[in-house]
């Protein structure tokens, strides 16, 4: 549970930048066995051509740098 709180707090650091462009990010889950965080993109991010860059170069980079044990971020596209 502590690891999930750390992930959520780190996501909060990047959220204002995503909100500025009309989007949002939501934590979906964390698979501790393989270090995969799943996030859902909302608002203007849904269907945006730059969403992969936001997830992988923004969110994933920040999480891997700041949270030990995070190896990858996957995008949940169930709302698309």
C-alpha positions as CSV (number, residue, x, y, z in Angstrom):
1,X,0.0,0.0,0.0
2,X,2.9,2.3,0.7
3,X,4.3,1.8,-2.8
4,X,0.9,2.7,-4.3
5,X,0.7,5.9,-2.3
6,X,4.2,6.8,-3.5
7,X,3.1,6.2,-7.1
8,X,0.0,8.3,-6.6
9,X,2.0,11.2,-5.1
10,X,4.4,11.1,-8.0
11,X,1.6,11.2,-10.5
12,X,0.3,14.3,-8.7
13,X,3.5,16.1,-9.7
14,X,2.8,15.7,-13.4
15,X,-1.0,16.1,-13.3
16,X,-0.9,20.0,-13.5
17,X,1.0,19.8,-16.8
18,X,-1.5,17.4,-18.2
19,X,-4.5,19.4,-16.9
20,X,-3.1,22.5,-18.5
21,X,-3.7,20.9,-21.9
22,X,-7.3,19.8,-21.0
23,X,-6.4,16.3,-20.0
24,X,-6.0,14.3,-16.9
25,X,-4.4,11.1,-15.6
26,X,-5.8,8.5,-13.3
27,X,-4.0,5.7,-11.4
28,X,-5.6,2.3,-12.2
29,X,-3.2,-0.2,-10.6
30,X,0.2,-1.5,-9.8
31,X,1.5,-5.0,-10.5
32,X,4.3,-5.3,-7.9
33,X,5.6,-8.6,-9.3
34,X,6.7,-7.0,-12.6
35,X,6.8,-3.3,-11.7
36,X,4.0,-2.2,-14.1
37,X,1.9,0.8,-13.3
38,X,-1.4,1.1,-15.2
39,X,-2.9,4.6,-15.8
40,X,-5.9,5.9,-17.6
41,X,-5.8,9.1,-19.6
42,X,-8.9,11.3,-19.5
43,X,-10.3,14.5,-21.1
44,X,-8.3,15.9,-24.1
45,X,-5.8,13.0,-23.7
46,X,-8.3,10.5,-25.0
47,X,-7.4,9.9,-28.7
48,X,-4.7,12.6,-28.6
49,X,-1.8,11.9,-31.0
50,X,0.7,12.8,-28.3
51,X,-0.7,10.5,-25.6
52,X,2.0,7.9,-26.0
53,X,4.7,10.5,-25.6
54,X,2.9,11.8,-22.5
55,X,2.7,8.4,-20.9
56,X,6.1,7.1,-21.8
57,X,8.4,10.1,-21.8
58,X,6.5,12.0,-19.1
59,X,4.7,9.7,-16.6
60,X,6.9,6.6,-17.1
61,X,10.2,8.5,-16.9
62,X,9.1,10.4,-13.7
63,X,7.8,7.2,-12.0
64,X,10.9,5.2,-12.9
65,X,13.1,7.9,-11.6
66,X,11.3,8.6,-8.3
67,X,9.7,5.2,-7.3
68,X,11.9,2.2,-6.8
69,X,10.4,-0.9,-8.4
70,X,8.5,0.8,-11.2
71,X,9.7,-0.7,-14.5
72,X,7.0,0.4,-17.0
73,X,3.8,2.3,-17.4
74,X,0.9,0.9,-19.4
75,X,-2.0,2.8,-20.7
76,X,-5.5,1.6,-20.0
77,X,-7.6,2.5,-23.1
78,X,-10.9,0.9,-21.9
79,X,-12.5,4.4,-21.9
80,X,-11.6,5.1,-25.6
